[in-house]
C-alpha cells in the first residue's frame, strides 16, 4: 500500500499575473480544496478565477485517483513568471496586430488533511461566501462540494463571446452560477450589463451551440437560463483576464 503524502499540482502559462496568483494562493493556503475553490470564486474580496479553475481540475484528478478532495489541504504554493501568450487580433479591412498576455507558472501541493494536522497545522473552518440578494434574486443552489459536471458546463461557456465586447461571458462576470439538475439539465444563472440589453436571444443561441452541439459530445441533455438582474452587474464583476482582454481591444477599465 502506498501512502500519499502530497499531490503536486503544476500548471504552466496560466493567464494571471504572478502578483495576483501569489495573493490568491496566500489566501487559501491551509484550506481544503473545496474551501479554497469556493473562496477564490465566490467569497467577498479577493477572487481569482484562473487559480480556482486549477483547483477544479486538481479535485477532479483527485477523485479519479480515489481521493476525497474534502480531505486534501492546499499547501506549499509557488508562483513564477510564465512565457507570455501572444495572439493575433483581427481588425477591419484585413489588418491585424498582436496581443500579449502575461502568464504565470503555478505549483502547489494538496496534502492529506490527517498529515497536515499531524504536522501541527490547523485546517481552517469552511468559509461562508457572501452572496448578495435582492427581492427578485434567484435562490442560491450552489452545493458545498460542486458538481464536476457543472464545472465542465462552466468551462464550455468560456467559448461564448459577447458580440459587442468581444470577450467570453464568464470573464465578463455574466455567469453567476451553474448547477445541473436531475435529467442532466443545466441551470445557468446569468446577468448582462442591463436588463434592456438586446443580446439575450443571441447569448441563448450561442450557449445552445456550445452545450447542445448537433455533432459531438453533449455534456447535458438540455439547459435553461435564469436571468438575474438584482444585484445589477458592475464592472468589478469582470475577471482580471477579462479586463486584460478588454484593454487589449481598446476599452478603458
N, C-alpha and C positions, 0 to 999 in steps of 0.2 A: 504494500500500500504506500503510495506517495503522498507525503504531507505537503499541501500547498502553502507556502509561506507568503507568497505575494504574486499577483498578476501584474506584469509590467505592461502598461498601455502606451504605445507610441503612435503619434500621428504627425506626418510631415505636411508642410505647406498649408497650414490651417489659416484661413483668411481672417486673421485678427492680429493686432499689434502685440508685440512682446509685453508691453506695459499692461495692456488690458488683460491679456491671458494670465500674466502673473497675479494681477489683482484678483481675478476671478478664482484662480486656484487657491490663493491665500484665504479667501472667504469660505472655502468648502473643505479645506484640509481638516481631517478629523470627523467629517460627516460620513454617513453611509452613502453608498452610490445613489440610491433613490432620493435621499435628502439633498445631496449635492445637486442632482439634476433639477429638482424642484426649486431649489434656491436660485440657481443660475437662470432658470427660465421664468419663474413666476414671482419671486419674492420682491417686496418693495426695495428700492435702492439699486445696487449694482447687479445687473444681469449680464449674461454673456452667452448668447445662443450658440456660437460656434463650439465653445467648450461643452455646453450642455449636450450637443449632438454627439460629441466624442464619448461622453459618459453613457448616452443612449446605446451606442454601438458596443461599448465595453460591457454593459449589462446584458445585452443580447448574447454576446460571446460567452459571458459567464454562465448564463442559463444553458447554452448549448453544451457547456462542459460539465453540467450537473451541479453548478454552484448557485446558491441563493444570493442575488445581489444585495438583499437587505442585510446580509451578514458580512459585506465587504466594505471596508473603510478607505476613503481616499487619503493617501499618504505620499510622501517623498516626491513632490512635484518639482519639475524643472522645465524651463522655457528658454529656447534660444531662437535667434533670428533665422527665418527660413528664406528660401530663394523667392524673389518676387514673381508673381504670376503676371505675365504680360499677354494682353489680348487685343484684338482689333476692334475698334469702334467704327462702324459704318456711318457715313454721313450722306447728305443729299448729293445728287449729281455724281455719284460714283466715288466720292472722296472718302478717305478713311484716315484715322490716326491711331495711336497706341495708348492703351490704358494699362498702368502698372498698379498692382495691388500688393501691399505688404503682407507677408505671411509669417507664421511662427511654427517652429517645430516643438511639439509638446510631448512631455513624458510625465506619467505619474504611476504610482502603484496602487493597486487595490489589495489591501491586506485583510485577511480574515479577522473578523471582529474579536474573536477569542484571543488571537495572538496580539492584536493591538492593545486590548485591555490588559493582557498579561504583562505587557511591557510597561504598564503603569499609566497608560493614557486613558482618558475618559472619552467615550463616544458621546457627542452632543445629542441632546434630545431633538426630535424631529421638529423642524421649523414649521410655522403656520403661515403660509403665504397669504398676503393680504390681497383680496380680490375686491375691487371697487364695484359697488352695486347701485342701481337706481331702480325706480318703480317698474320700469319695463325690462329690467335685466333678466337674462335667462339663467336659470339655476345652474350652478357650477357642478358639472358631472365628473370633474377630474378625480380619479381614484388615487389612493395613497401610492400605489405602485402602478405606473402607467402601463397600458396595454401595448406590447411591441407592434401590434398591427396598426394601432392608432398612430404610433410614431412613424411607421412606414408610409401611411397615408400622408402625414405631415411632410415627409421628405418629397413625395410626389408633387406637393403643392409649390415647391421651390421652382418648378417648371412653369408655373402660371404667372405670366408677366402682365403687369398693369400697362395697358396700351398707351396711356397718357404719360406715365412717369418712366416707363422702360425698366422697371425693377420688379423682382418677384414679390408676390403678395405676402409671403412670410416675413421677409426682411423689411417690408414696409409696415409691418405691425398690424396687418389687416386680419390675420388668422389668430383668433383669441383662444380657441380650444378645439380639440379634435377628440372624439370618442367613437368607438364602434359598438353599436348595439346588437342585440340578437338578430340573427339573419344576416350578419356581416353588412349592416347598413351604417355607413359613416355619417356622423352628425358633426357638421363643421360650423362652429360659431364664428361669425365674421363681422367685420365692420368695414366702412370705407371713409374717405375724408369727409363725406357729407351724406345725409340720408337722401338728399336730392341728386346724388351722383347718378348719371345715366348709364353707368357701366355694369350695373348688377347682372343684366342678361348676358353681356359679353363675358363677364367673370364666370358665370354659371356654365356657359358653353365651353370655356377653356378648361374648367375643372372637370367637366364631364369627359372631355377628350383625354385628360390625363388619368382619371380614375376608372373610367369605363371605356377603354380603347376598343375599337372594332376588332382589332387583332392584337394578340399578345396577352401578357399576364394581367389579370384583373385582381387587385387586392381585395376589393369589396364587391358585393352584389349590387349595391346602389348607394346613393348618398343624398343628403339634403342639407341645405344651408339654412341656418338660423341667424338672421340679421340682427345685430345688436348695436343700438345707437346710443345707449347710455351705459357707461360713460362715453363721451364723444372721443373719437380718435384725435390724437395730438401728435405733433412732430417728434416728441420724445419717445413715441412708441416705435420709431424706426430703429433697427439694429445698427450697430457700428458698421457692419458690412454694407447695409443698405444706404447709410449716409455716405460711405465712400463711393458707392456706385452712383448715387445722385450727384455728388460733387464732380465726379469724372465726366458726367454728362453735361454739367454746366449749372446745376441747381445750387443755390446758396442755402445751406442748412443752418 
